[in-house]
């Protein structure tokens, strides 16, 4: 007979046991299996809390101190843990204050609040760059040098911006954003920038300014001397005039930038005004299964050709690549693929036949390829998480060669795929750059995993202040009053009732689950928050530019027709070059 009887183990004891286990893992108890965390003692940044007139900044306090750290990852030899993106957490008191603030009625902002421009001056925060090194350094010396420089940069960021909160008068509080704290992820970016000849910066067309840090553009064009192409992705989500306006704005602000448009799905022919309440309502009913028909790959290849990369020893026949793509697209044009929007495209990893074995598992610092390869033209893809880098590569290749997912941070390390014998693509992990912006905007743009959002209500308020969210969701006011002053909490509560989301025990509306679903709808594009360049609503600048561009194109076509009539022999090379490029159109405008 067993003399030992079972002893009661309370929930409090169990919680304590789990906390101790977590502390042991974070303390690097077992040496050699984990790496030490980077710890920076700084004041905690304020969490976004909507403010009303008469409120003082001091009303929205914060904890005096907290640790911004990269926690030790279990099993350093596992790439998925070592290269996992790490962000700071917000304190419980900040969460509670934001929850209470979400119960207050919000004020709907005018359309001009959607107009945003490029950050300038002190609003631009630099990103960590790889320190200088040479082949005489050992691996340990190089790693130590990079770690010291990174920790110095991290400390400087929190010292300068950790307590920075700026109210711009439109209900926005700009503060230090969530950004990547894991040195290993930054190392992946450094490698991609070093080995690439052409950099494709993938940009979500809904929030273009957010996805192209000016500091990155200057570093690539001025220091590394790389050719840079901005790819506006997900253009099917917005109207054509929005894409055109952003294209002209970026051409004006970034003169050395080449621009191309891309989308995995065709745009709705009825999408003319992406700010109309009626249009926003119909988007919510978009079918789950959509026809996958990528458009814009030709534009990207043409942009890579237009950069006119002159690399000694490497000759790329871009015309042949574009011609082959045209043939393949014509063969596949009548057979669109059906994709389920609700499914996680990363659940199945396709063929990896195109993966360059030399790069498929590089996780450590090596002396291999720290400059562009002399025998290849490498096209590197860079961008924030969830902007569609991996999906773009799969579309260019015509098959699944890299795993893609709607979850931010799915790609863990860079990998190269050969497009031709001397042209290869390099996919990089999504990486969040530091910036000064409202944190709810980061969540809505897909940079921060929704599953990790601790307090979603301030983000719902940010969304509802800019678009008629309650009308899009077709919600009934709690008091059945048409003039009801909505709050973010009301929207979540009524949506929970409408969807049947209730808590298990008390059967109260599950507002957190409702808020989570709304955020996922916004990330997916079913609820559309699309920003515009300055002057989009307040001027006719872009309409006039569009008209002049059309007139210039027609004038050039008439001139070409007249020259064809006068000459019996046509220039075959001009016929092959295709339509007139934007630069020629602007030249015509200047001569006019």
GIVEN-V398549 format. One record per residue. N is the residue number from 1. PHI is phi in whole degrees, -180 to 180 (* if undefined). D_FIRST is the distance of its C-alpha to the first C-alpha in Angstrom with 1 decimal. Layout:
n = [N | N]
phi = [PHI | PHI]
d_first = [D_FIRST | D_FIRST]
//
This chain:
n = [1 | 2 | 3 | 4 | 5 | 6 | 7 | 8 | 9 | 10 | 11 | 12 | 13 | 14 | 15 | 16 | 17 | 18 | 19 | 20 | 21 | 22 | 23 | 24 | 25 | 26 | 27 | 28 | 29 | 30 | 31 | 32 | 33 | 34 | 35 | 36 | 37 | 38 | 39 | 40 | 41 | 42 | 43 | 44 | 45 | 46 | 47 | 48 | 49 | 50 | 51 | 52 | 53 | 54 | 55 | 56 | 57 | 58 | 59 | 60 | 61 | 62 | 63 | 64 | 65 | 66 | 67 | 68 | 69 | 70 | 71 | 72 | 73 | 74 | 75 | 76 | 77 | 78 | 79 | 80 | 81 | 82 | 83 | 84 | 85 | 86 | 87 | 88 | 89 | 90 | 91 | 92 | 93 | 94 | 95 | 96 | 97 | 98 | 99 | 100 | 101 | 102 | 103 | 104 | 105 | 106 | 107 | 108 | 109 | 110 | 111 | 112 | 113 | 114 | 115 | 116 | 117 | 118 | 119 | 120 | 121 | 122 | 123 | 124 | 125 | 126 | 127 | 128 | 129 | 130 | 131 | 132 | 133 | 134 | 135 | 136 | 137 | 138 | 139 | 140 | 141 | 142 | 143 | 144 | 145 | 146 | 147 | 148 | 149 | 150 | 151 | 152 | 153 | 154 | 155 | 156 | 157 | 158 | 159 | 160 | 161 | 162 | 163 | 164 | 165 | 166 | 167 | 168 | 169 | 170 | 171 | 172 | 173 | 174 | 175 | 176 | 177 | 178 | 179 | 180 | 181 | 182 | 183 | 184 | 185 | 186 | 187 | 188 | 189 | 190 | 191 | 192 | 193 | 194 | 195 | 196 | 197 | 198 | 199 | 200 | 201 | 202 | 203 | 204 | 205 | 206 | 207 | 208 | 209 | 210 | 211 | 212 | 213 | 214 | 215 | 216 | 217 | 218 | 219 | 220 | 221 | 222 | 223 | 224 | 225 | 226 | 227 | 228 | 229 | 230 | 231 | 232 | 233 | 234 | 235 | 236 | 237 | 238 | 239 | 240 | 241 | 242 | 243 | 244 | 245 | 246 | 247 | 248 | 249 | 250 | 251 | 252 | 253 | 254 | 255 | 256 | 257 | 258 | 259 | 260 | 261 | 262 | 263 | 264 | 265 | 266 | 267 | 268 | 269 | 270 | 271 | 272 | 273 | 274 | 275 | 276 | 277 | 278 | 279 | 280 | 281 | 282 | 283 | 284 | 285 | 286 | 287 | 288 | 289 | 290 | 291 | 292 | 293 | 294 | 295 | 296 | 297 | 298 | 299 | 300 | 301 | 302 | 303 | 304 | 305 | 306 | 307 | 308 | 309 | 310 | 311 | 312 | 313 | 314 | 315 | 316 | 317 | 318 | 319 | 320 | 321 | 322 | 323 | 324 | 325 | 326 | 327 | 328 | 329 | 330 | 331 | 332 | 333 | 334 | 335 | 336 | 337 | 338 | 339 | 340 | 341 | 342 | 343 | 344 | 345 | 346 | 347 | 348 | 349 | 350 | 351 | 352 | 353 | 354 | 355 | 356 | 357 | 358 | 359 | 360 | 361 | 362 | 363 | 364 | 365 | 366 | 367 | 368 | 369 | 370 | 371 | 372 | 373 | 374 | 375 | 376 | 377 | 378 | 379 | 380 | 381 | 382 | 383 | 384 | 385 | 386 | 387 | 388 | 389 | 390 | 391 | 392 | 393 | 394 | 395 | 396 | 397 | 398 | 399 | 400 | 401 | 402 | 403 | 404 | 405 | 406 | 407 | 408 | 409 | 410 | 411 | 412 | 413 | 414 | 415 | 416 | 417 | 418 | 419 | 420 | 421 | 422 | 423 | 424 | 425 | 426 | 427 | 428 | 429 | 430 | 431 | 432 | 433 | 434 | 435 | 436 | 437 | 438 | 439 | 440 | 441 | 442 | 443 | 444 | 445 | 446 | 447 | 448 | 449 | 450 | 451 | 452 | 453 | 454 | 455 | 456 | 457 | 458 | 459 | 460 | 461 | 462 | 463 | 464 | 465 | 466 | 467 | 468 | 469 | 470 | 471 | 472 | 473 | 474 | 475 | 476 | 477 | 478 | 479 | 480 | 481 | 482 | 483 | 484 | 485 | 486 | 487 | 488 | 489 | 490 | 491 | 492 | 493 | 494 | 495 | 496 | 497 | 498 | 499 | 500 | 501 | 502 | 503 | 504 | 505 | 506 | 507 | 508 | 509 | 510 | 511 | 512 | 513 | 514 | 515 | 516 | 517 | 518 | 519 | 520 | 521 | 522 | 523 | 524 | 525 | 526 | 527 | 528 | 529 | 530 | 531 | 532 | 533 | 534 | 535 | 536 | 537 | 538 | 539 | 540 | 541 | 542 | 543 | 544 | 545 | 546 | 547 | 548 | 549 | 550 | 551 | 552 | 553 | 554 | 555 | 556 | 557 | 558 | 559 | 560 | 561 | 562 | 563 | 564 | 565 | 566 | 567 | 568 | 569 | 570 | 571 | 572 | 573 | 574 | 575 | 576 | 577 | 578 | 579 | 580 | 581 | 582 | 583 | 584 | 585 | 586 | 587 | 588 | 589 | 590 | 591 | 592]
phi = [* | -77 | -80 | -88 | -98 | -71 | -106 | -65 | -130 | -72 | -64 | -66 | -67 | -63 | -61 | -63 | -63 | -66 | -65 | -65 | -65 | -64 | -66 | -64 | -66 | -75 | -93 | 56 | -66 | -89 | -68 | 89 | -107 | -137 | -107 | -77 | -76 | -92 | -114 | -130 | -84 | -147 | -61 | -78 | -71 | -72 | -86 | -62 | -133 | -59 | -110 | -112 | -62 | 94 | -77 | -103 | -56 | -69 | -68 | -113 | -77 | -151 | -68 | -64 | -141 | -159 | -103 | -95 | -142 | -96 | -66 | -64 | -96 | -71 | 60 | -63 | -77 | -92 | -64 | -65 | -85 | -65 | -106 | -81 | -65 | -128 | -127 | -78 | -109 | -98 | -81 | -61 | -68 | -67 | -62 | -66 | -65 | -67 | -64 | -67 | -66 | -71 | -84 | -87 | -60 | -101 | -113 | -70 | -88 | -70 | -61 | -63 | -67 | -83 | -83 | -134 | -126 | -70 | -68 | -134 | 63 | -70 | -73 | -91 | -109 | -74 | -111 | -70 | -115 | -68 | -67 | -65 | -151 | -147 | -70 | -78 | -80 | -80 | -61 | -64 | -64 | -67 | -62 | -66 | -64 | -66 | -66 | -63 | -65 | -67 | -64 | -64 | -64 | -64 | -63 | -66 | -62 | -73 | -69 | -89 | -123 | -61 | -109 | -85 | -136 | -126 | -100 | -91 | 90 | -106 | 80 | -105 | -116 | -79 | -149 | -62 | -77 | -66 | -150 | -69 | -106 | -93 | -60 | -61 | -70 | -63 | -62 | -63 | -63 | -57 | -64 | -64 | -65 | -73 | -91 | -96 | -91 | -124 | -109 | -98 | -96 | -85 | -128 | -73 | -64 | -73 | -137 | -62 | -61 | -69 | -98 | -128 | -63 | -62 | -64 | -68 | -60 | -66 | -64 | -70 | -83 | -98 | -95 | -84 | 59 | -96 | -83 | -121 | -122 | -93 | -110 | -76 | -100 | 62 | -69 | -71 | -81 | -123 | -72 | -63 | -67 | -68 | -63 | -63 | -63 | -67 | -61 | -67 | -66 | -69 | -63 | -76 | -81 | -116 | -65 | -94 | -98 | -99 | -126 | -139 | -114 | -149 | -156 | -82 | -129 | -72 | -77 | -64 | -63 | -87 | -83 | -107 | -124 | -82 | -108 | -70 | -62 | -62 | -64 | -64 | -69 | -68 | -65 | -66 | -94 | -58 | -63 | -66 | -92 | -122 | -77 | -82 | -145 | -65 | -133 | 109 | -64 | -61 | -62 | -67 | -64 | -65 | -65 | -64 | -71 | -70 | -68 | 53 | -69 | -108 | -119 | -65 | 90 | -128 | -121 | -109 | -90 | -64 | -61 | -68 | -63 | -66 | -65 | -64 | -65 | -61 | -66 | -66 | -68 | -68 | -70 | -95 | -66 | -90 | -126 | -69 | -92 | -106 | -120 | -93 | -63 | -80 | -82 | -91 | -67 | -89 | -72 | -126 | -96 | -78 | -62 | -108 | -61 | -85 | -75 | -75 | -58 | -64 | -118 | -65 | -129 | -73 | -123 | -97 | -77 | -131 | -98 | -90 | 52 | -104 | -134 | -54 | -65 | -71 | -100 | -130 | -104 | -102 | -107 | -93 | -106 | -129 | 168 | -70 | -62 | 69 | -97 | 103 | -66 | -67 | -64 | -64 | -62 | -61 | -69 | -65 | -77 | 82 | -160 | -81 | -115 | -133 | -73 | -127 | -154 | -77 | -76 | -60 | 82 | -67 | -76 | -98 | -146 | -72 | -150 | -111 | -132 | -79 | -87 | -136 | -64 | -127 | -129 | -136 | -102 | -127 | -87 | -121 | -67 | -67 | -139 | -92 | -84 | -70 | -161 | -107 | -161 | -66 | -64 | -58 | -66 | -63 | -67 | -67 | -86 | 87 | -74 | -112 | -60 | -63 | -62 | -100 | -71 | -84 | -136 | -88 | -71 | -66 | -71 | -62 | -65 | -57 | -69 | -70 | -71 | -112 | -136 | -74 | -62 | -65 | -77 | -62 | -83 | 57 | -92 | -97 | -58 | -57 | -100 | 57 | -103 | -63 | -94 | -62 | -84 | -73 | -122 | -62 | -65 | -59 | -62 | -66 | -67 | -69 | -68 | -63 | -65 | -65 | -92 | 78 | -92 | -133 | -70 | -69 | -88 | -87 | 59 | -89 | -57 | -83 | -69 | -65 | -64 | -63 | -62 | -62 | -66 | -62 | -64 | -68 | -64 | -68 | -64 | -77 | 94 | -69 | -106 | -100 | -116 | -122 | -87 | -125 | -73 | -57 | 88 | -65 | -94 | -97 | -150 | -106 | -57 | -76 | -65 | -65 | -64 | -64 | -63 | -65 | -66 | -65 | -63 | -65 | -66 | -64 | -64 | -67 | -67 | -64 | -63 | -65 | -64 | -65 | -67 | -68 | -69 | -76 | -111 | -81 | -108 | -96 | -83 | -64 | -64 | -67 | -66 | -73 | -65 | 83 | -68 | -67 | -82 | -63 | -62 | -66 | -65 | -66 | -62 | -67 | -65 | -69 | -75 | -71]
d_first = [0.0 | 3.8 | 6.2 | 9.0 | 10.5 | 13.5 | 16.8 | 20.1 | 22.5 | 26.0 | 29.0 | 30.7 | 28.0 | 28.0 | 31.8 | 31.8 | 29.5 | 31.9 | 34.9 | 33.6 | 33.0 | 36.5 | 38.0 | 36.4 | 38.0 | 41.3 | 41.3 | 41.5 | 38.6 | 38.4 | 42.0 | 43.7 | 42.0 | 43.7 | 47.2 | 48.0 | 49.1 | 52.6 | 52.5 | 55.6 | 55.6 | 58.1 | 58.7 | 57.2 | 59.8 | 60.4 | 59.0 | 61.6 | 62.0 | 65.0 | 67.5 | 70.0 | 73.4 | 73.2 | 69.8 | 69.6 | 67.7 | 65.9 | 64.4 | 62.2 | 60.4 | 57.7 | 55.1 | 56.7 | 54.9 | 52.5 | 51.7 | 53.3 | 51.2 | 50.3 | 46.5 | 45.0 | 44.2 | 41.1 | 42.0 | 45.6 | 46.2 | 45.7 | 49.1 | 47.9 | 46.2 | 48.8 | 51.6 | 50.2 | 52.6 | 51.5 | 53.0 | 52.6 | 50.7 | 52.1 | 50.7 | 49.2 | 52.1 | 54.6 | 52.8 | 52.9 | 56.5 | 57.4 | 55.6 | 57.6 | 60.8 | 60.3 | 60.6 | 64.2 | 67.0 | 68.3 | 71.9 | 73.0 | 74.8 | 78.0 | 78.1 | 79.5 | 76.0 | 75.1 | 77.8 | 76.3 | 77.8 | 76.9 | 75.5 | 77.9 | 78.1 | 75.1 | 73.1 | 72.7 | 69.7 | 69.7 | 66.8 | 65.5 | 67.4 | 66.6 | 68.0 | 70.6 | 69.4 | 70.8 | 69.8 | 69.7 | 66.5 | 63.1 | 60.4 | 58.6 | 61.8 | 62.6 | 59.1 | 59.4 | 62.9 | 61.9 | 58.9 | 61.1 | 63.8 | 61.3 | 59.6 | 63.1 | 64.1 | 61.0 | 61.6 | 65.3 | 64.4 | 62.3 | 64.8 | 67.7 | 66.2 | 62.8 | 64.3 | 67.1 | 67.4 | 70.7 | 71.7 | 74.5 | 75.5 | 74.2 | 70.8 | 69.4 | 67.8 | 68.0 | 65.4 | 63.6 | 61.9 | 58.6 | 59.2 | 57.5 | 55.7 | 54.3 | 56.6 | 55.4 | 56.9 | 60.1 | 60.3 | 60.3 | 63.3 | 65.1 | 64.8 | 66.1 | 69.1 | 69.9 | 70.0 | 71.6 | 75.4 | 75.3 | 72.8 | 72.0 | 70.7 | 69.1 | 69.8 | 68.5 | 71.8 | 70.4 | 69.9 | 72.2 | 72.9 | 69.2 | 68.5 | 71.3 | 71.1 | 74.5 | 73.2 | 71.8 | 75.2 | 77.1 | 74.8 | 75.2 | 78.9 | 80.1 | 77.8 | 76.4 | 79.5 | 77.5 | 78.8 | 76.8 | 76.5 | 75.0 | 73.5 | 73.3 | 70.4 | 69.4 | 73.1 | 72.5 | 70.9 | 74.1 | 77.8 | 80.2 | 82.1 | 79.1 | 78.6 | 82.3 | 82.4 | 79.4 | 81.1 | 84.3 | 82.6 | 80.6 | 83.8 | 85.5 | 82.8 | 81.7 | 84.8 | 83.2 | 80.6 | 80.8 | 79.3 | 77.9 | 76.2 | 73.3 | 71.2 | 68.7 | 69.9 | 73.4 | 74.7 | 75.3 | 79.0 | 79.1 | 77.6 | 80.7 | 79.5 | 75.9 | 76.2 | 77.2 | 74.8 | 75.5 | 74.6 | 71.4 | 70.4 | 71.0 | 68.9 | 65.8 | 66.3 | 66.5 | 64.8 | 61.5 | 63.0 | 66.0 | 68.4 | 67.7 | 71.1 | 71.4 | 74.7 | 76.1 | 75.1 | 78.8 | 79.5 | 76.9 | 78.3 | 81.8 | 80.7 | 79.3 | 82.7 | 84.6 | 83.1 | 85.2 | 82.9 | 84.9 | 82.6 | 84.3 | 83.4 | 81.7 | 83.6 | 81.9 | 83.7 | 82.5 | 85.0 | 83.4 | 79.9 | 81.1 | 83.0 | 80.0 | 77.9 | 80.6 | 80.6 | 76.8 | 76.8 | 79.5 | 77.6 | 74.4 | 76.3 | 76.2 | 72.4 | 70.5 | 66.7 | 64.5 | 61.9 | 59.3 | 59.6 | 56.1 | 54.5 | 53.5 | 55.9 | 53.6 | 51.0 | 52.9 | 54.4 | 57.5 | 59.1 | 59.3 | 62.1 | 64.4 | 62.1 | 63.5 | 60.8 | 62.2 | 61.0 | 58.0 | 55.5 | 57.4 | 55.1 | 56.1 | 59.4 | 61.7 | 65.4 | 65.8 | 68.3 | 68.9 | 72.3 | 73.4 | 73.4 | 77.0 | 76.6 | 75.1 | 75.7 | 72.4 | 72.0 | 69.1 | 67.6 | 66.6 | 65.5 | 63.0 | 59.7 | 60.2 | 63.9 | 63.8 | 64.3 | 62.2 | 63.6 | 67.1 | 66.4 | 65.0 | 68.2 | 70.5 | 68.8 | 68.8 | 65.1 | 61.7 | 61.5 | 59.4 | 56.5 | 57.5 | 55.7 | 56.6 | 53.8 | 55.5 | 54.7 | 53.7 | 55.8 | 54.1 | 56.6 | 60.2 | 61.1 | 64.5 | 65.8 | 69.1 | 71.7 | 74.4 | 74.9 | 75.9 | 74.4 | 70.8 | 68.7 | 66.1 | 63.5 | 61.9 | 59.0 | 59.9 | 60.3 | 61.0 | 63.8 | 64.1 | 66.6 | 67.7 | 67.0 | 65.1 | 61.5 | 61.4 | 64.0 | 61.7 | 59.1 | 61.7 | 63.1 | 59.8 | 59.3 | 56.1 | 53.1 | 53.0 | 49.2 | 49.1 | 51.7 | 50.1 | 53.0 | 55.1 | 57.3 | 59.9 | 60.4 | 60.9 | 63.5 | 65.2 | 65.5 | 66.7 | 69.4 | 71.0 | 70.7 | 70.6 | 66.9 | 66.7 | 69.5 | 68.1 | 64.8 | 66.8 | 65.0 | 66.1 | 66.5 | 64.0 | 66.8 | 68.9 | 71.6 | 73.4 | 74.2 | 70.6 | 69.8 | 66.9 | 64.2 | 61.7 | 58.9 | 60.9 | 61.4 | 57.6 | 56.8 | 59.4 | 58.5 | 54.8 | 56.0 | 58.3 | 55.6 | 52.9 | 50.7 | 48.6 | 45.4 | 42.3 | 41.5 | 44.8 | 47.0 | 49.4 | 51.7 | 49.8 | 52.6 | 50.8 | 50.3 | 53.9 | 55.2 | 53.2 | 54.8 | 58.3 | 57.9 | 57.0 | 60.0 | 62.2 | 60.8 | 61.5 | 65.0 | 64.7 | 65.4 | 68.2 | 68.8 | 71.7 | 73.6 | 77.3 | 79.5 | 81.8 | 84.8 | 83.2 | 83.7 | 86.4 | 88.9 | 90.3 | 89.9 | 87.8 | 89.8 | 93.0 | 91.6 | 90.5 | 93.9 | 95.7 | 93.4 | 94.3 | 98.0 | 97.8 | 96.1 | 98.7 | 101.5 | 100.1 | 99.9 | 103.5 | 104.6 | 102.8 | 104.5 | 107.9 | 107.4 | 106.3 | 109.5 | 111.7 | 110.1 | 109.8 | 107.1 | 103.7 | 101.4 | 98.5 | 96.3 | 96.6 | 95.6 | 92.4 | 91.4 | 90.7 | 91.0 | 92.3 | 89.7 | 89.2 | 90.9 | 94.1 | 94.0 | 93.9 | 96.7 | 98.7 | 98.0 | 99.2 | 102.4 | 103.1]
//
